[in-house]
Amino acid sequence: MIRTLIVIWAIALLLLPALQPAAAADPISPKTKNELVSLSSDALIHAGDGNWDAVKNTLNHIESNWIDMAADDSKQAAGVTEALSLAQKAVQDAKTDPAAASKAVSALVKSLDTYLSSGEEQNQSSSLKNELESMLPFIKDTLAKVQSSDWTGANTSYNGFVTEWGKAEAAIRKADSRLYGKIEVKLSGVRIALNTDPTDQERAQSQLQSLMEGAETIIFYVGMASSIETSKLVLGTGSAAAVLAVFAFIVLKASTAIPVRPFFRLAGLLLYNMAFKFLGVGIHALQVSNTISAHTSGSLPDIEALGMYNSWEVFIPQMTVLLIILINILRIEWNKRDAAVASA
């Protein structure tokens, strides 16, 4: 029972950040934002110089700009309002307690930065969605050119997509690192397919279609993340926490009934599978970065889930490792057989 409670408690701690309400800051005009940033910097500088009259004047300017945000009832906005009030009060007594005044001004600047950053993240999500949508025509055009065997046009369209992708790459990685990684793999697959001799039309079409699906998935999630209601977010994460808690309870209860020997055999096979897959993914990553060459063949398997890609540079090392694994398994079984015969 204690073990069960510990697992459930650990899961709850992992999910706690996801249950925090999303920031709901109203759009901030670029002019107001720039003025608040500039005034915040001035307040810190004047406080550092001990020029409290200038600090008072700066805080008054911040207050006049902050009135425009009065309709915002978000947690970050309330924090700024409170920090501004405390800073103004502390600065009034700055001559008797300058340390407290400096601390209050720093707290106000930090609170303003938090508020402005939350609004910036929302704007970035909208901008990222627009950038991704603008990339889709390049993929569609590349696919159309490939289907019509216009390889020069396909390469031109593909290079246009890569250029746009590079501009939004960092933001996409931050939005969803897993999907970002998948798109990178598909990008390399398209590049390899378009540059092999002869050109692998079937593989190019397959990779382009997968690339389009990945881009559309990111567009969906980016758009959803900025518009999802807090109540639905809490309901979804709460339901997930409940399911995980039940699953953890079942695993702990059933763990005592798991046969040890078959369990370790299965664990060993999983480790072999990881070694096989990581080898393929690692070599493919070197091919993506143009560190090593890629000689593809339609006769080779292309199974992403196993880390298998249809290039000889991936296939030969993986088959070598697979042979070593099989020899090792046979050796272990042979030794067990000899030991059983000897004991008999």
PyMOL commands that set and color helices and strands:
alter all, ss='L'
color gray80, all
select helices_A, chain A and resi 2-19+30-49+52-69+75-92+98-147+151-175+177-195+201-227+230-255+260-288+304-306+312-343
alter helices_A, ss='H'
color red, helices_A
deselect
rebuild
show_as cartoon
